[in-house]
Amino acid sequence: MLLNGRLQITSGLSSSARTLIESPKTSVWVSLVSLWEIAVKHALNRSGMLVSSQAATLYFRDSGYQLLSIETEHVIAVEELPSLHRC
């Protein structure tokens, strides 16, 4: 899902994807990595991130989104990603 700095779903999604995300029958998951990125961007006042990670967390929880944790194995697996995931 693509969110802007105000936590609004951006126009980068198709109408069918937007409908699925907004459906109460759909489980939406938000990675803790996304919250981390929100915190960093907000703290550095970058990318127009107008919302703090605390506000984002409340928004996600109030919206019924599930938080997806990150484990050590996930961090280690980053080193094995294909080159298209590297800067």
C-alpha positions in Angstrom: 0.0 0.0 0.0 1.3 3.4 -0.8 0.6 6.2 1.8 1.6 9.8 1.6 2.9 11.9 4.5 -0.6 12.4 5.8 -1.3 8.6 5.8 -3.7 8.9 2.9 -3.8 6.1 0.3 -2.1 7.5 -2.8 -3.3 7.5 -6.3 -0.6 4.9 -7.2 -3.0 2.1 -6.5 -5.6 0.8 -8.9 -9.2 1.2 -8.0 -9.6 -2.5 -7.4 -6.6 -2.5 -5.0 -8.0 0.5 -3.2 -11.4 -1.2 -2.9 -9.8 -4.3 -1.5 -7.8 -2.3 1.1 -10.8 -0.3 2.2 -13.0 -3.4 2.5 -13.8 -4.4 6.1 -13.3 -8.1 4.9 -9.7 -7.5 4.0 -6.8 -8.0 6.5 -4.3 -5.2 6.0 -0.7 -5.7 7.3 1.8 -2.9 8.0 5.4 -3.8 8.5 7.2 -2.4 11.5 9.9 -1.4 9.0 7.3 1.0 7.5 6.8 2.5 11.0 10.5 2.8 11.4 10.7 4.7 8.0 7.9 7.0 9.1 9.8 7.7 12.4 13.1 8.5 10.6 11.5 10.7 7.9 9.4 12.5 10.4 12.4 13.1 12.7 14.5 14.4 9.8 11.5 16.3 8.4 12.0 14.5 5.1 9.7 13.5 2.3 6.9 15.6 3.6 6.2 13.1 6.4 3.8 15.2 8.5 2.7 12.3 10.7 4.8 10.9 13.6 5.3 7.1 14.0 3.1 7.3 17.2 0.2 8.9 15.2 0.7 6.4 12.4 0.6 3.5 14.9 -2.7 4.8 16.3 -4.1 5.3 12.8 -3.1 1.8 11.8 -4.6 0.3 14.9 -7.8 2.3 14.7 -8.2 1.3 11.1 -7.9 -2.4 12.1 -4.6 -2.9 10.4 -2.3 -5.7 11.7 1.4 -4.9 12.5 3.8 -7.3 11.0 6.9 -7.8 13.1 10.5 -8.2 11.9 12.7 -11.0 13.1 16.4 -11.5 13.1 16.0 -14.0 10.2 14.4 -11.2 8.1 17.4 -8.9 8.7 19.9 -11.6 7.8 17.9 -12.5 4.6 18.4 -8.9 3.3 22.0 -9.9 2.4 20.6 -12.5 0.1 18.2 -10.3 -1.9 18.7 -10.1 -5.7 20.6 -7.0 -6.8 17.4 -5.2 -7.9 16.7 -4.6 -4.1 20.1 -2.9 -3.5 20.9 0.7 -3.8 
